[in-house]
């Protein structure tokens, strides 16, 4: 019988940092409260036990720790692919340990957390994923990982030999297998009564009766009727107030349709948070994890997944010590992950924060360099797994960006879905705007050059088109000639280091003349500077200007670049066509792997070269054409921009957006489908819905693209079951100067203290967010309220939200990204404060849209955008029936008409700050 391993805890002090102070648990068991200087002295020459070393160092104003026993690293090794907020309380929640009430309790808990994790590792040391764990830990220890001795002791192998082969996780991963092509789907409808019955089955017999949810499921079934005419899908616009339970409401008819007809339903979201929440909700439908994995698949763009070839490349040689540790944690995760998603899946976002983005970002195929079946790890590839699982799944949970990009490519790798559910449907306009736009910028042109030519010096590992195609092309003269011509033409695109040359005419090398791409960028820069305010010429701000009237230098520069792009496009197109011809000409000779690689190469050439070149040619032709007549409704909005960071030019270019991006969305995404459900809590403008319901629905149809489809959409609206009148308050503070940073900071501090934490502060400018954080972080920390902030803390948005959710008395500052898709039920979010009205940014694109898409009412267009943002933010406050929350606007200029978009019954009051603080404290103290 094997001997139980002996746990070995490090004999080091434990440390929890506040703002400018720390709590220390000494090795003798004493708890000390220290200032920054004393804390630094106490942990000097030690590797203290702590949580999140970079955040701890920043809070103490110290440089990064040379070494530390970071419990997050231990958690990632012992419990890979499990969720955890990166704080002591977050670790306690994840491990089902008592929650620390203050910093003293937190520091005392750290050794217990370490013991719990090491005991779990000892108990599971014989699990298949731990087969190489000791060799990996020893290799990480060789690179300086302080947890190695403790981990090896827990694994019962304290003298394990380091072995770099432990990084090669693909040896342990399952391989996918191809199945026969799916049979054609049937077209059986889902009736409303069937949707209600399926919903009842999902909820179970003891579930709370929610009539609104059943009504919603009934209405959603309209999107699962047979299509009567080509290009005319059954479309349902369904608004479901917060608390309706819309996720299970549409999963009920969607799952039923998939079962009846033998094809998947694609559910698309705008945010990663909701994508993850929907996946979790499907556990109600498929409780068994294995069945759920088979029937429900998450799909994202290829750039989101771990690339095993990149992991192989990074671990082939001996990586730098910090990378050796980071890659070891990635290897542990890769053996446990459900789908290999590095961004927003079960990969801990805080690993990139602990080791830096360079430790994680290069692991994904972010630059389109996949070599498909030529990859030695192709059969274990996470992306290929997800693509094949999606073909036989019943529910595919994707995102708007992937759905729209694949539609633009004619279906992409997954093929066009027949049934689509767009949750967060209010974001369809913005998602389509991003997917169907074009940017002729320095960054985009340089990226195309890098994709074609690969590494041209420097430390880049970019492979280049020749290396990716060399086995497919071989010694064929016809293919090599076209490849050579395309690569030669690519040298007209900006060369590495081009931003430093934007302001002059210095070539990349002394023997070169300025290329067409860089000459065009300089002409763009000159026009932008000539047309913008003098104060922006100092290099402090991004700038933009109208395309017309053009300067004298811009048309000839555009013409030269157009010729250069034509010289690139022609051989690239010929290369694509001749490769594609091999699929027919050599059908009997081609191996399956070669066929897959040829198809992938053709798709890549189309997406990475031909489509951008075609779009850019159209943009350059516009520069050389006549200026449009003033007041005419354009199809596209074109403008020029100059980007700056730290007083230096970083990019320049021309941008083209559809005036109404829902037109290409309706044409490329909605029309080919048989049924489309577009749903959200905020499809309509609440104020317009009260005054004129027909107008409100008309605007919703315009914003979602339903108005461009031949058959009118079915409309449905289900009210929220929440009692907003008694559970919320809306306060507009009238005596805080919106342009006075000191007053704004004082207001945030007073309100956060009155609420006792649980506050989310939303800003319309990053600069003001940082100013407020700098002023209030210390006082709040002294009051026992941790303050976290986007653009300040070394955490991504998802991690910040996880921390905020776990820390009931914490506060969080953020910008637009924190307004949508943040689900924080309970007391963790009880106060929401806006620094000022979130009006739309006054850009050229917005100017044209408010002029041409507002129906002659541009002011109403602005109001609608601001009302929608306020309503979305307000929806974060109440996520459950027993939640309570206060919504505060610090901008006295906020017009009453904007607040009419809040849910009916919300009490709105205008008052001074002192009264707002008192009312917030009193209201939140009520049961």
Secondary structure, DSSP 4 states (H G I P E B T S, - for coil): -PPPPPP------EEEE-SSEEEEE-TTS-EEEEEHHHHHHHTTTS--EES-HHHHHHHHT-PPPSS-EEHHHHHHHHSTT----SSHHHHHHHHTPPPPSSHHHHHHHHHHHHHHHHHHHHHTTTSGGGTTHHHHHHHHHHTT-TTHHHHHHHTT-TTPPP-GGGG-GGGTSPPP---PPPPPP------HHHHHHHHHHHH-TTSPP-HHHHHHHHHHGGGGSPP-BTTB-EEEEEEE-TTS-HHHHHHHHHHHHHHHHTSPEEEEESSHHHHHHHHHHGGGT--SHHHHHHHEEE---GGGBB-HHHHHHHHHS---HHHHHHHHHHHHHHHH-SS-BSSSSSS-THHHHHH-GGGTGGGB-TTS---GGGSTTGGG-HHHHHHHHHHH-SEEEEEHHHHHHHHHTTTTTT---SEEEESSGGGHHHHHHHHT-EEEEHHHHHHHHHHHH---STT----HHHHHHHHHHTT-HHHHHHHHHHHHHGGGSPPTTGGGGTTS---SSTT-PPPHHHHHHHHHHHHHHHHS-GGGGGS-S-EEEES-SPPHHHHHHHHHHHHHHHHHHHHHHHHHHHHHHHHHHTTTT--HHHHHHHHHHHHHHIIIIIHHHHHHHHHHHHHHSPPPPTT---SEEEEEEEEEETTEEEEEEEEEEESSTHHHHIIIIITTSSEEEEEES-SS-HHHHHH-HHHHHHHHHHHHTGGGSSSPPEEEEE---S-HHHHEEEEEE-SS-TT-HHHHHHHHHHHHHHHTS-EEEE-S-HHHHHHHHHHHHHHHHHTT--EEETTTSSS-HHHHHHHHHH-TT-EEEE-GGGTSS----GGGS-EEEESS--PPP--HHHHHHHHHSSTT-HHHHHHHHHHHHHHHHHTTT-SSTT--EEEEE--TT--HHHHTTSPTT-EEEEE-HHHHHHHHHHHHH--
